Amino acid sequence: MADFTVAISTKVLLFLCVIQFSVSEIIFEERFEDGWESRWVKSDWKRSEGLAGSFKHKAGKWSGDPDDKGIQTTTDARFFAISSKIPEFSNKNRTLVFQYSIRLEQDIECGGGYIKLLSGFVNQKKFGGDTPYSFMFGPDICGSQTKKLHVILSYQGQNYPIKKDLECETDKLTHFYTFILRPDASYSILIDGRERDSGSMYNDWDILPPRKIRAVKAKKPADWDDREYIDDPDDVKPEGYDSIPKEIPDPKAKQPDDWDEDESGLWRPPKIPNPAYKGPWKHKRIKNPDYKGKWKIPYIDNPEFEDDPDLYVLKPIKYIGIDVWQVKAGSVYDNILVCDDPEYAKEVVQEVLANREIEKEAFEEAEKIRKAKEEEEAQRAREEGERRRKERGYDRRHRDRHRDKYRRHYSRDMDDYHDEL
């Protein structure tokens, strides 16, 4: 009987595991392996203006794994637009996990590195900055001041950016950006698998009016005691306290031997601070037993608030798109993932970043080569400048010799002329 019970329990456990496994779903995953171009459509956006950039299938300059390729923006000062149609899905009653990696190999100067999720029909050949989207997520850098991490949600056709000032990574290594949105409208933002921020759509986007508002007409109750400390009513000033002088004659002082009372008057010792003097008397301070805290304007239910239990639900997603402007090209997009399993997303991050040290070493080696090349070019420029300065000096000396020779001849001719006169 015991064996039968154990067997049944084991089957139930396996069944629950199967159910749990089947619930998790990978909606879309793109590692940009061979054949990726059949899944992506390059847009003609900005092509007629000569401003359309292109993506190359490359691992980049210092990848942790040279065989792990992504798509890299090429040609500076261009708009880049590409999209992929994915299995349509809705995040209603399920967790949405959106994640990708990007490596900003270039000194981007000013440009985006974000990705969008799109709903409805999209003409992929015309996909671009004006195409409506449901969600936009990722870095946007411009100069030394703007290092923004965009988190923009669309609700009833209008885009709402997160109210928080979030910063993206700005170094030249691979970084993962992960956004998790749950059915209770809570969210988490992770960078490289670590939570950078979290909160609720109700509080961190101005989509719905706030649930609570300040009661601006409220007044502090007359009996509200906000004194944290009060004078001790049992503390009594000692008798004679006010008679204690602030200064007293110096008991160690002695009248000088040569003091003349007839001339200087009666000698009096100088005064010193009285060690018994404690200053003006004050009551001792004690905790106020009636203290209620600092009064604050209370919050009340907002009459304009109307809850939407589907606040977190995006329009059914059908496409993933990249459309960015970059002054300096060179960003490598990779490892795009849409799923409902945060744990799987975490595994992907750990798998790719396992090569972080190799990537870092490759980057540092590339930096050494770059700096050496820059120093070599600078040295050549210095040598060329020195050569030109010497040439200019030779020309100047040559010119000065001719000028002096001319002056000597001119002076001699004038002397001969005057002698003839």
MARTORLO-778443 format. One record per residue (C-alpha): residue number from 0; residue in one letter; z negated, x, y negated. Coordinates in nm, 2 decimals. Example, Ala and Ser with C-alpha at 12.3 -4.5 7.8 and 13.67 -1.06 7.14 Angstrom:
<drenros>
@i=0	aa=A	w=-0.78	u=1.23	v=0.45 $
@i=1	aa=S	w=-0.71	u=1.37	v=0.11 $
</drenros>
This chain:
<drenros>
@i=0	aa=M	w=0.00	u=0.00	v=0.00 $
@i=1	aa=A	w=-0.09	u=0.29	v=-0.24 $
@i=2	aa=D	w=0.24	u=0.45	v=-0.16 $
@i=3	aa=F	w=0.43	u=0.13	v=-0.23 $
@i=4	aa=T	w=0.25	u=0.10	v=-0.57 $
@i=5	aa=V	w=0.34	u=0.45	v=-0.67 $
@i=6	aa=A	w=0.70	u=0.39	v=-0.57 $
@i=7	aa=I	w=0.71	u=0.07	v=-0.79 $
@i=8	aa=S	w=0.55	u=0.25	v=-1.08 $
@i=9	aa=T	w=0.80	u=0.54	v=-1.05 $
@i=10	aa=K	w=1.09	u=0.30	v=-1.06 $
@i=11	aa=V	w=0.95	u=0.11	v=-1.36 $
@i=12	aa=L	w=0.91	u=0.44	v=-1.54 $
@i=13	aa=L	w=1.26	u=0.55	v=-1.46 $
@i=14	aa=F	w=1.39	u=0.21	v=-1.57 $
@i=15	aa=L	w=1.21	u=0.24	v=-1.91 $
@i=16	aa=C	w=1.35	u=0.59	v=-1.95 $
@i=17	aa=V	w=1.70	u=0.46	v=-1.89 $
@i=18	aa=I	w=1.65	u=0.18	v=-2.14 $
@i=19	aa=Q	w=1.52	u=0.43	v=-2.40 $
@i=20	aa=F	w=1.81	u=0.66	v=-2.34 $
@i=21	aa=S	w=2.06	u=0.37	v=-2.36 $
@i=22	aa=V	w=1.91	u=0.25	v=-2.69 $
@i=23	aa=S	w=1.99	u=0.59	v=-2.86 $
@i=24	aa=E	w=2.35	u=0.62	v=-2.97 $
@i=25	aa=I	w=2.56	u=0.89	v=-3.12 $
@i=26	aa=I	w=2.81	u=0.70	v=-3.34 $
@i=27	aa=F	w=3.00	u=1.00	v=-3.46 $
@i=28	aa=E	w=2.97	u=1.37	v=-3.42 $
@i=29	aa=E	w=3.22	u=1.63	v=-3.55 $
@i=30	aa=R	w=3.18	u=2.00	v=-3.46 $
@i=31	aa=F	w=3.54	u=2.07	v=-3.58 $
@i=32	aa=E	w=3.66	u=2.21	v=-3.25 $
@i=33	aa=D	w=4.03	u=2.24	v=-3.16 $
@i=34	aa=G	w=4.21	u=1.91	v=-3.21 $
@i=35	aa=W	w=3.99	u=1.81	v=-3.51 $
@i=36	aa=E	w=4.30	u=1.75	v=-3.73 $
@i=37	aa=S	w=4.39	u=1.45	v=-3.52 $
@i=38	aa=R	w=4.07	u=1.28	v=-3.63 $
@i=39	aa=W	w=4.09	u=1.36	v=-4.00 $
@i=40	aa=V	w=4.34	u=1.26	v=-4.27 $
@i=41	aa=K	w=4.41	u=1.48	v=-4.57 $
@i=42	aa=S	w=4.43	u=1.28	v=-4.88 $
@i=43	aa=D	w=4.71	u=1.31	v=-5.14 $
@i=44	aa=W	w=4.45	u=1.25	v=-5.42 $
@i=45	aa=K	w=4.54	u=1.47	v=-5.72 $
@i=46	aa=R	w=4.84	u=1.62	v=-5.55 $
@i=47	aa=S	w=5.09	u=1.48	v=-5.80 $
@i=48	aa=E	w=4.89	u=1.66	v=-6.07 $
@i=49	aa=G	w=4.89	u=1.99	v=-5.89 $
@i=50	aa=L	w=4.51	u=1.98	v=-5.85 $
@i=51	aa=A	w=4.48	u=1.90	v=-5.48 $
@i=52	aa=G	w=4.30	u=2.16	v=-5.27 $
@i=53	aa=S	w=4.32	u=2.21	v=-4.90 $
@i=54	aa=F	w=4.08	u=2.27	v=-4.61 $
@i=55	aa=K	w=4.12	u=2.55	v=-4.36 $
@i=56	aa=H	w=3.98	u=2.56	v=-4.01 $
@i=57	aa=K	w=3.75	u=2.87	v=-4.04 $
@i=58	aa=A	w=3.42	u=3.00	v=-3.94 $
@i=59	aa=G	w=3.38	u=3.16	v=-4.28 $
@i=60	aa=K	w=3.30	u=3.52	v=-4.38 $
@i=61	aa=W	w=2.95	u=3.55	v=-4.21 $
@i=62	aa=S	w=2.91	u=3.28	v=-3.95 $
@i=63	aa=G	w=2.63	u=3.32	v=-3.70 $
@i=64	aa=D	w=2.89	u=3.24	v=-3.44 $
@i=65	aa=P	w=3.25	u=3.34	v=-3.52 $
@i=66	aa=D	w=3.38	u=3.09	v=-3.27 $
@i=67	aa=D	w=3.19	u=2.80	v=-3.44 $
@i=68	aa=K	w=3.44	u=2.69	v=-3.70 $
@i=69	aa=G	w=3.42	u=2.43	v=-3.97 $
@i=70	aa=I	w=3.65	u=2.32	v=-4.25 $
@i=71	aa=Q	w=3.64	u=2.54	v=-4.56 $
@i=72	aa=T	w=3.76	u=2.45	v=-4.91 $
@i=73	aa=T	w=4.03	u=2.69	v=-5.04 $
@i=74	aa=T	w=4.19	u=2.75	v=-5.38 $
@i=75	aa=D	w=3.97	u=2.75	v=-5.69 $
@i=76	aa=A	w=3.96	u=2.48	v=-5.95 $
@i=77	aa=R	w=4.08	u=2.20	v=-5.72 $
@i=78	aa=F	w=3.98	u=1.85	v=-5.59 $
@i=79	aa=F	w=3.93	u=1.83	v=-5.22 $
@i=80	aa=A	w=3.96	u=1.50	v=-5.03 $
@i=81	aa=I	w=3.96	u=1.44	v=-4.65 $
@i=82	aa=S	w=3.83	u=1.15	v=-4.44 $
@i=83	aa=S	w=3.79	u=1.04	v=-4.08 $
@i=84	aa=K	w=3.78	u=0.69	v=-3.93 $
@i=85	aa=I	w=3.48	u=0.64	v=-3.70 $
@i=86	aa=P	w=3.37	u=0.36	v=-3.47 $
@i=87	aa=E	w=3.25	u=0.08	v=-3.69 $
@i=88	aa=F	w=2.87	u=0.04	v=-3.69 $
@i=89	aa=S	w=2.59	u=-0.14	v=-3.87 $
@i=90	aa=N	w=2.24	u=0.00	v=-3.92 $
@i=91	aa=K	w=2.08	u=-0.35	v=-3.91 $
@i=92	aa=N	w=1.76	u=-0.34	v=-3.70 $
@i=93	aa=R	w=1.82	u=0.03	v=-3.62 $
@i=94	aa=T	w=1.75	u=0.37	v=-3.77 $
@i=95	aa=L	w=2.03	u=0.54	v=-3.94 $
@i=96	aa=V	w=2.05	u=0.92	v=-3.92 $
@i=97	aa=F	w=2.32	u=1.10	v=-4.12 $
@i=98	aa=Q	w=2.34	u=1.48	v=-4.11 $
@i=99	aa=Y	w=2.57	u=1.77	v=-4.17 $
@i=100	aa=S	w=2.57	u=2.14	v=-4.24 $
@i=101	aa=I	w=2.73	u=2.33	v=-4.53 $
@i=102	aa=R	w=2.75	u=2.69	v=-4.63 $
@i=103	aa=L	w=2.83	u=2.77	v=-4.99 $
@i=104	aa=E	w=2.98	u=3.11	v=-4.94 $
@i=105	aa=Q	w=3.12	u=3.13	v=-5.28 $
@i=106	aa=D	w=2.97	u=3.15	v=-5.63 $
@i=107	aa=I	w=3.05	u=2.79	v=-5.67 $
@i=108	aa=E	w=2.98	u=2.79	v=-6.05 $
@i=109	aa=C	w=3.03	u=2.41	v=-6.07 $
@i=110	aa=G	w=3.11	u=2.18	v=-5.78 $
@i=111	aa=G	w=3.00	u=1.94	v=-5.52 $
@i=112	aa=G	w=2.91	u=1.97	v=-5.15 $
@i=113	aa=Y	w=2.83	u=1.61	v=-5.06 $
@i=114	aa=I	w=2.97	u=1.37	v=-4.80 $
@i=115	aa=K	w=3.02	u=0.99	v=-4.82 $
@i=116	aa=L	w=3.00	u=0.70	v=-4.58 $
@i=117	aa=L	w=3.25	u=0.43	v=-4.65 $
@i=118	aa=S	w=3.29	u=0.06	v=-4.55 $
@i=119	aa=G	w=3.58	u=-0.18	v=-4.55 $
@i=120	aa=F	w=3.94	u=-0.07	v=-4.54 $
@i=121	aa=V	w=4.02	u=0.27	v=-4.68 $
@i=122	aa=N	w=4.37	u=0.40	v=-4.74 $
@i=123	aa=Q	w=4.30	u=0.75	v=-4.62 $
@i=124	aa=K	w=4.60	u=0.91	v=-4.78 $
@i=125	aa=K	w=4.48	u=0.78	v=-5.12 $
@i=126	aa=F	w=4.11	u=0.84	v=-5.06 $
@i=127	aa=G	w=3.94	u=1.01	v=-5.36 $
@i=128	aa=G	w=3.67	u=0.99	v=-5.62 $
@i=129	aa=D	w=3.74	u=0.63	v=-5.72 $
@i=130	aa=T	w=3.72	u=0.50	v=-5.36 $
@i=131	aa=P	w=3.41	u=0.27	v=-5.32 $
@i=132	aa=Y	w=3.15	u=0.41	v=-5.08 $
@i=133	aa=S	w=2.83	u=0.28	v=-4.92 $
@i=134	aa=F	w=2.63	u=0.61	v=-4.92 $
@i=135	aa=M	w=2.67	u=0.95	v=-5.08 $
@i=136	aa=F	w=2.45	u=1.25	v=-4.98 $
@i=137	aa=G	w=2.45	u=1.62	v=-5.04 $
@i=138	aa=P	w=2.43	u=1.90	v=-5.30 $
@i=139	aa=D	w=2.59	u=1.92	v=-5.64 $
@i=140	aa=I	w=2.56	u=2.25	v=-5.84 $
@i=141	aa=C	w=2.67	u=2.33	v=-6.19 $
@i=142	aa=G	w=2.56	u=2.65	v=-6.36 $
@i=143	aa=S	w=2.19	u=2.76	v=-6.34 $
@i=144	aa=Q	w=2.05	u=2.42	v=-6.45 $
@i=145	aa=T	w=2.21	u=2.16	v=-6.21 $
@i=146	aa=K	w=2.10	u=2.21	v=-5.85 $
@i=147	aa=K	w=2.09	u=1.84	v=-5.76 $
@i=148	aa=L	w=2.07	u=1.68	v=-5.42 $
@i=149	aa=H	w=2.24	u=1.34	v=-5.44 $
@i=150	aa=V	w=2.11	u=1.04	v=-5.25 $
@i=151	aa=I	w=2.31	u=0.74	v=-5.36 $
@i=152	aa=L	w=2.30	u=0.40	v=-5.19 $
@i=153	aa=S	w=2.53	u=0.11	v=-5.26 $
@i=154	aa=Y	w=2.39	u=-0.24	v=-5.28 $
@i=155	aa=Q	w=2.60	u=-0.55	v=-5.34 $
@i=156	aa=G	w=2.88	u=-0.34	v=-5.48 $
@i=157	aa=Q	w=2.68	u=-0.13	v=-5.71 $
@i=158	aa=N	w=2.57	u=0.24	v=-5.67 $
@i=159	aa=Y	w=2.21	u=0.33	v=-5.71 $
@i=160	aa=P	w=2.10	u=0.70	v=-5.72 $
@i=161	aa=I	w=1.75	u=0.79	v=-5.61 $
@i=162	aa=K	w=1.50	u=0.81	v=-5.90 $
@i=163	aa=K	w=1.35	u=1.14	v=-5.78 $
@i=164	aa=D	w=1.48	u=1.48	v=-5.90 $
@i=165	aa=L	w=1.56	u=1.65	v=-5.57 $
@i=166	aa=E	w=1.70	u=2.01	v=-5.56 $
@i=167	aa=C	w=1.94	u=2.14	v=-5.30 $
@i=168	aa=E	w=1.96	u=2.49	v=-5.16 $
@i=169	aa=T	w=2.17	u=2.74	v=-5.36 $
@i=170	aa=D	w=2.19	u=3.06	v=-5.14 $
@i=171	aa=K	w=2.50	u=3.15	v=-4.93 $
@i=172	aa=L	w=2.36	u=3.07	v=-4.59 $
@i=173	aa=T	w=2.41	u=2.76	v=-4.37 $
@i=174	aa=H	w=2.18	u=2.47	v=-4.45 $
@i=175	aa=F	w=2.15	u=2.13	v=-4.28 $
@i=176	aa=Y	w=2.10	u=1.81	v=-4.48 $
@i=177	aa=T	w=1.95	u=1.51	v=-4.30 $
@i=178	aa=F	w=1.89	u=1.16	v=-4.43 $
@i=179	aa=I	w=1.70	u=0.91	v=-4.21 $
@i=180	aa=L	w=1.68	u=0.54	v=-4.31 $
@i=181	aa=R	w=1.46	u=0.30	v=-4.11 $
@i=182	aa=P	w=1.46	u=-0.08	v=-4.07 $
@i=183	aa=D	w=1.14	u=-0.10	v=-4.28 $
@i=184	aa=A	w=1.34	u=0.05	v=-4.57 $
@i=185	aa=S	w=1.14	u=0.38	v=-4.55 $
@i=186	aa=Y	w=1.34	u=0.70	v=-4.56 $
@i=187	aa=S	w=1.31	u=1.08	v=-4.50 $
@i=188	aa=I	w=1.51	u=1.37	v=-4.64 $
@i=189	aa=L	w=1.51	u=1.69	v=-4.43 $
@i=190	aa=I	w=1.66	u=2.03	v=-4.51 $
@i=191	aa=D	w=1.70	u=2.26	v=-4.21 $
@i=192	aa=G	w=1.50	u=2.02	v=-4.00 $
@i=193	aa=R	w=1.20	u=2.02	v=-4.23 $
@i=194	aa=E	w=1.10	u=1.71	v=-4.43 $
@i=195	aa=R	w=1.16	u=1.77	v=-4.80 $
@i=196	aa=D	w=1.08	u=1.42	v=-4.92 $
@i=197	aa=S	w=1.01	u=1.07	v=-4.81 $
@i=198	aa=G	w=0.93	u=0.72	v=-4.94 $
@i=199	aa=S	w=1.06	u=0.37	v=-4.96 $
@i=200	aa=M	w=1.38	u=0.21	v=-5.10 $
@i=201	aa=Y	w=1.16	u=-0.04	v=-5.27 $
@i=202	aa=N	w=1.00	u=0.23	v=-5.49 $
@i=203	aa=D	w=1.25	u=0.51	v=-5.52 $
@i=204	aa=W	w=1.57	u=0.32	v=-5.61 $
@i=205	aa=D	w=1.60	u=0.07	v=-5.89 $
@i=206	aa=I	w=1.77	u=-0.18	v=-5.66 $
@i=207	aa=L	w=1.52	u=-0.47	v=-5.66 $
@i=208	aa=P	w=1.27	u=-0.54	v=-5.94 $
@i=209	aa=P	w=0.93	u=-0.39	v=-5.85 $
@i=210	aa=R	w=0.70	u=-0.60	v=-5.64 $
@i=211	aa=K	w=0.41	u=-0.55	v=-5.88 $
@i=212	aa=I	w=0.41	u=-0.51	v=-6.26 $
@i=213	aa=R	w=0.14	u=-0.42	v=-6.51 $
@i=214	aa=A	w=-0.05	u=-0.72	v=-6.66 $
@i=215	aa=V	w=0.02	u=-0.60	v=-7.02 $
@i=216	aa=K	w=-0.18	u=-0.89	v=-7.16 $
@i=217	aa=A	w=-0.49	u=-0.80	v=-6.96 $
@i=218	aa=K	w=-0.80	u=-0.69	v=-7.15 $
@i=219	aa=K	w=-1.09	u=-0.49	v=-7.04 $
@i=220	aa=P	w=-1.38	u=-0.72	v=-6.95 $
@i=221	aa=A	w=-1.67	u=-0.71	v=-7.20 $
@i=222	aa=D	w=-1.92	u=-0.61	v=-6.93 $
@i=223	aa=W	w=-1.70	u=-0.33	v=-6.80 $
@i=224	aa=D	w=-1.90	u=-0.01	v=-6.81 $
@i=225	aa=D	w=-1.67	u=0.30	v=-6.80 $
@i=226	aa=R	w=-1.94	u=0.55	v=-6.89 $
@i=227	aa=E	w=-1.96	u=0.79	v=-6.59 $
@i=228	aa=Y	w=-2.28	u=0.96	v=-6.72 $
@i=229	aa=I	w=-2.56	u=0.82	v=-6.95 $
@i=230	aa=D	w=-2.87	u=0.95	v=-7.12 $
@i=231	aa=D	w=-3.17	u=0.95	v=-6.89 $
@i=232	aa=P	w=-3.39	u=0.67	v=-7.02 $
@i=233	aa=D	w=-3.70	u=0.83	v=-6.87 $
@i=234	aa=D	w=-3.64	u=1.16	v=-7.04 $
@i=235	aa=V	w=-3.89	u=1.20	v=-7.34 $
@i=236	aa=K	w=-3.87	u=1.46	v=-7.61 $
@i=237	aa=P	w=-4.17	u=1.70	v=-7.58 $
@i=238	aa=E	w=-4.44	u=1.67	v=-7.85 $
@i=239	aa=G	w=-4.38	u=1.92	v=-8.12 $
@i=240	aa=Y	w=-4.03	u=2.00	v=-8.01 $
@i=241	aa=D	w=-3.89	u=1.95	v=-8.36 $
@i=242	aa=S	w=-4.15	u=2.19	v=-8.51 $
@i=243	aa=I	w=-4.01	u=2.49	v=-8.31 $
@i=244	aa=P	w=-3.85	u=2.72	v=-8.57 $
@i=245	aa=K	w=-3.50	u=2.85	v=-8.52 $
@i=246	aa=E	w=-3.60	u=3.20	v=-8.63 $
@i=247	aa=I	w=-3.93	u=3.39	v=-8.63 $
@i=248	aa=P	w=-4.04	u=3.72	v=-8.80 $
@i=249	aa=D	w=-3.96	u=4.02	v=-8.58 $
@i=250	aa=P	w=-4.30	u=4.12	v=-8.43 $
@i=251	aa=K	w=-4.18	u=4.47	v=-8.38 $
@i=252	aa=A	w=-4.09	u=4.53	v=-8.73 $
@i=253	aa=K	w=-4.31	u=4.76	v=-8.95 $
@i=254	aa=Q	w=-4.33	u=4.80	v=-9.32 $
@i=255	aa=P	w=-4.16	u=5.12	v=-9.43 $
@i=256	aa=D	w=-4.41	u=5.39	v=-9.55 $
@i=257	aa=D	w=-4.23	u=5.43	v=-9.88 $
@i=258	aa=W	w=-4.23	u=5.05	v=-9.96 $
@i=259	aa=D	w=-4.34	u=4.99	v=-10.32 $
@i=260	aa=E	w=-4.48	u=4.64	v=-10.37 $
@i=261	aa=D	w=-4.48	u=4.68	v=-10.75 $
@i=262	aa=E	w=-4.11	u=4.75	v=-10.74 $
@i=263	aa=S	w=-3.99	u=4.56	v=-10.44 $
@i=264	aa=G	w=-4.24	u=4.29	v=-10.40 $
@i=265	aa=L	w=-4.44	u=4.18	v=-10.10 $
@i=266	aa=W	w=-4.28	u=4.32	v=-9.78 $
@i=267	aa=R	w=-4.18	u=4.06	v=-9.52 $
@i=268	aa=P	w=-4.06	u=4.14	v=-9.17 $
@i=269	aa=P	w=-3.69	u=4.05	v=-9.09 $
@i=270	aa=K	w=-3.63	u=3.74	v=-8.88 $
@i=271	aa=I	w=-3.49	u=3.72	v=-8.53 $
@i=272	aa=P	w=-3.37	u=3.43	v=-8.31 $
@i=273	aa=N	w=-3.67	u=3.24	v=-8.17 $
@i=274	aa=P	w=-3.65	u=3.26	v=-7.78 $
@i=275	aa=A	w=-3.85	u=2.93	v=-7.77 $
@i=276	aa=Y	w=-3.59	u=2.75	v=-7.98 $
@i=277	aa=K	w=-3.36	u=2.54	v=-7.75 $
@i=278	aa=G	w=-3.15	u=2.37	v=-8.02 $
@i=279	aa=P	w=-3.15	u=2.01	v=-8.11 $
@i=280	aa=W	w=-3.32	u=1.80	v=-7.84 $
@i=281	aa=K	w=-3.09	u=1.59	v=-7.62 $
@i=282	aa=H	w=-3.15	u=1.35	v=-7.34 $
@i=283	aa=K	w=-3.08	u=1.47	v=-6.99 $
@i=284	aa=R	w=-2.76	u=1.32	v=-6.85 $
@i=285	aa=I	w=-2.76	u=1.12	v=-6.53 $
@i=286	aa=K	w=-2.50	u=0.93	v=-6.32 $
@i=287	aa=N	w=-2.46	u=0.58	v=-6.46 $
@i=288	aa=P	w=-2.56	u=0.34	v=-6.18 $
@i=289	aa=D	w=-2.34	u=0.07	v=-6.34 $
@i=290	aa=Y	w=-2.03	u=0.29	v=-6.37 $
@i=291	aa=K	w=-1.72	u=0.10	v=-6.26 $
@i=292	aa=G	w=-1.46	u=0.37	v=-6.31 $
@i=293	aa=K	w=-1.21	u=0.41	v=-6.59 $
@i=294	aa=W	w=-1.05	u=0.07	v=-6.66 $
@i=295	aa=K	w=-0.68	u=0.05	v=-6.60 $
@i=296	aa=I	w=-0.44	u=-0.22	v=-6.67 $
@i=297	aa=P	w=-0.41	u=-0.41	v=-6.34 $
@i=298	aa=Y	w=-0.10	u=-0.48	v=-6.15 $
@i=299	aa=I	w=0.01	u=-0.84	v=-6.07 $
@i=300	aa=D	w=0.28	u=-0.99	v=-5.86 $
@i=301	aa=N	w=0.62	u=-0.97	v=-6.04 $
@i=302	aa=P	w=0.76	u=-1.32	v=-6.08 $
@i=303	aa=E	w=1.11	u=-1.18	v=-6.09 $
@i=304	aa=F	w=1.08	u=-1.00	v=-5.75 $
@i=305	aa=E	w=1.26	u=-1.16	v=-5.46 $
@i=306	aa=D	w=1.25	u=-0.97	v=-5.14 $
@i=307	aa=D	w=1.56	u=-0.89	v=-4.94 $
@i=308	aa=P	w=1.46	u=-0.81	v=-4.58 $
@i=309	aa=D	w=1.81	u=-0.65	v=-4.54 $
@i=310	aa=L	w=1.76	u=-0.42	v=-4.83 $
@i=311	aa=Y	w=1.81	u=-0.11	v=-4.61 $
@i=312	aa=V	w=2.13	u=-0.25	v=-4.44 $
@i=313	aa=L	w=2.45	u=-0.09	v=-4.55 $
@i=314	aa=K	w=2.79	u=-0.26	v=-4.52 $
@i=315	aa=P	w=2.94	u=-0.18	v=-4.18 $
@i=316	aa=I	w=3.04	u=0.19	v=-4.19 $
@i=317	aa=K	w=3.40	u=0.27	v=-4.09 $
@i=318	aa=Y	w=3.48	u=0.61	v=-4.24 $
@i=319	aa=I	w=3.33	u=0.94	v=-4.34 $
@i=320	aa=G	w=3.48	u=1.12	v=-4.63 $
@i=321	aa=I	w=3.46	u=1.44	v=-4.84 $
@i=322	aa=D	w=3.58	u=1.43	v=-5.19 $
@i=323	aa=V	w=3.46	u=1.70	v=-5.42 $
@i=324	aa=W	w=3.56	u=1.91	v=-5.72 $
@i=325	aa=Q	w=3.49	u=2.29	v=-5.70 $
@i=326	aa=V	w=3.55	u=2.55	v=-5.96 $
@i=327	aa=K	w=3.52	u=2.82	v=-5.69 $
@i=328	aa=A	w=3.62	u=2.72	v=-5.34 $
@i=329	aa=G	w=3.48	u=2.85	v=-5.01 $
@i=330	aa=S	w=3.23	u=2.59	v=-4.88 $
@i=331	aa=V	w=3.22	u=2.54	v=-4.51 $
@i=332	aa=Y	w=3.15	u=2.19	v=-4.38 $
@i=333	aa=D	w=3.04	u=2.15	v=-4.02 $
@i=334	aa=N	w=2.82	u=1.96	v=-3.77 $
@i=335	aa=I	w=2.87	u=1.61	v=-3.91 $
@i=336	aa=L	w=2.65	u=1.36	v=-3.73 $
@i=337	aa=V	w=2.59	u=0.99	v=-3.75 $
@i=338	aa=C	w=2.34	u=0.85	v=-3.50 $
@i=339	aa=D	w=2.02	u=0.66	v=-3.46 $
@i=340	aa=D	w=1.81	u=0.93	v=-3.29 $
@i=341	aa=P	w=1.62	u=1.17	v=-3.53 $
@i=342	aa=E	w=1.52	u=1.39	v=-3.23 $
@i=343	aa=Y	w=1.88	u=1.45	v=-3.13 $
@i=344	aa=A	w=1.96	u=1.54	v=-3.49 $
@i=345	aa=K	w=1.67	u=1.79	v=-3.49 $
@i=346	aa=E	w=1.80	u=1.95	v=-3.16 $
@i=347	aa=V	w=2.14	u=2.01	v=-3.33 $
@i=348	aa=V	w=1.97	u=2.18	v=-3.62 $
@i=349	aa=Q	w=1.77	u=2.40	v=-3.40 $
@i=350	aa=E	w=2.08	u=2.49	v=-3.19 $
@i=351	aa=V	w=2.29	u=2.59	v=-3.48 $
@i=352	aa=L	w=2.01	u=2.77	v=-3.68 $
@i=353	aa=A	w=1.92	u=2.97	v=-3.37 $
@i=354	aa=N	w=2.20	u=3.21	v=-3.50 $
@i=355	aa=R	w=2.05	u=3.22	v=-3.85 $
@i=356	aa=E	w=1.94	u=3.59	v=-3.82 $
@i=357	aa=I	w=2.28	u=3.69	v=-3.70 $
@i=358	aa=E	w=2.43	u=3.50	v=-4.00 $
@i=359	aa=K	w=2.18	u=3.66	v=-4.24 $
@i=360	aa=E	w=2.26	u=4.01	v=-4.11 $
@i=361	aa=A	w=2.64	u=3.94	v=-4.15 $
@i=362	aa=F	w=2.58	u=3.81	v=-4.50 $
@i=363	aa=E	w=2.38	u=4.12	v=-4.60 $
@i=364	aa=E	w=2.64	u=4.35	v=-4.46 $
@i=365	aa=A	w=2.91	u=4.16	v=-4.65 $
@i=366	aa=E	w=2.70	u=4.19	v=-4.96 $
@i=367	aa=K	w=2.67	u=4.57	v=-4.91 $
@i=368	aa=I	w=3.05	u=4.60	v=-4.88 $
@i=369	aa=R	w=3.10	u=4.37	v=-5.18 $
@i=370	aa=K	w=2.86	u=4.57	v=-5.40 $
@i=371	aa=A	w=3.01	u=4.90	v=-5.28 $
@i=372	aa=K	w=3.36	u=4.78	v=-5.37 $
@i=373	aa=E	w=3.24	u=4.66	v=-5.71 $
@i=374	aa=E	w=3.08	u=5.00	v=-5.77 $
@i=375	aa=E	w=3.40	u=5.18	v=-5.66 $
@i=376	aa=E	w=3.61	u=4.96	v=-5.90 $
@i=377	aa=A	w=3.36	u=5.02	v=-6.18 $
@i=378	aa=Q	w=3.37	u=5.40	v=-6.12 $
@i=379	aa=R	w=3.75	u=5.39	v=-6.12 $
@i=380	aa=A	w=3.74	u=5.20	v=-6.45 $
@i=381	aa=R	w=3.50	u=5.45	v=-6.60 $
@i=382	aa=E	w=3.72	u=5.74	v=-6.49 $
@i=383	aa=E	w=4.03	u=5.56	v=-6.63 $
@i=384	aa=G	w=3.84	u=5.50	v=-6.95 $
@i=385	aa=E	w=3.74	u=5.87	v=-6.98 $
@i=386	aa=R	w=4.10	u=5.98	v=-6.91 $
@i=387	aa=R	w=4.23	u=5.75	v=-7.19 $
@i=388	aa=R	w=3.96	u=5.88	v=-7.43 $
@i=389	aa=K	w=4.07	u=6.23	v=-7.35 $
@i=390	aa=E	w=4.43	u=6.14	v=-7.41 $
@i=391	aa=R	w=4.34	u=5.98	v=-7.74 $
@i=392	aa=G	w=4.14	u=6.29	v=-7.83 $
@i=393	aa=Y	w=4.44	u=6.52	v=-7.75 $
@i=394	aa=D	w=4.67	u=6.29	v=-7.96 $
@i=395	aa=R	w=4.43	u=6.30	v=-8.25 $
@i=396	aa=R	w=4.39	u=6.68	v=-8.24 $
@i=397	aa=H	w=4.77	u=6.72	v=-8.21 $
@i=398	aa=R	w=4.81	u=6.49	v=-8.51 $
@i=399	aa=D	w=4.55	u=6.67	v=-8.71 $
@i=400	aa=R	w=4.73	u=7.01	v=-8.65 $
@i=401	aa=H	w=5.06	u=6.87	v=-8.77 $
@i=402	aa=R	w=4.89	u=6.72	v=-9.07 $
@i=403	aa=D	w=4.72	u=7.05	v=-9.16 $
@i=404	aa=K	w=5.05	u=7.24	v=-9.11 $
@i=405	aa=Y	w=5.23	u=6.99	v=-9.34 $
@i=406	aa=R	w=4.96	u=7.03	v=-9.60 $
@i=407	aa=R	w=4.99	u=7.41	v=-9.59 $
@i=408	aa=H	w=5.36	u=7.40	v=-9.63 $
@i=409	aa=Y	w=5.34	u=7.14	v=-9.91 $
@i=410	aa=S	w=5.08	u=7.35	v=-10.09 $
@i=411	aa=R	w=5.28	u=7.67	v=-10.07 $
@i=412	aa=D	w=5.59	u=7.49	v=-10.19 $
@i=413	aa=M	w=5.41	u=7.35	v=-10.49 $
@i=414	aa=D	w=5.27	u=7.70	v=-10.58 $
@i=415	aa=D	w=5.62	u=7.84	v=-10.57 $
@i=416	aa=Y	w=5.74	u=7.56	v=-10.79 $
@i=417	aa=H	w=5.47	u=7.62	v=-11.05 $
@i=418	aa=D	w=5.54	u=8.00	v=-11.05 $
@i=419	aa=E	w=5.91	u=7.93	v=-11.12 $
@i=420	aa=L	w=5.80	u=7.72	v=-11.42 $
</drenros>
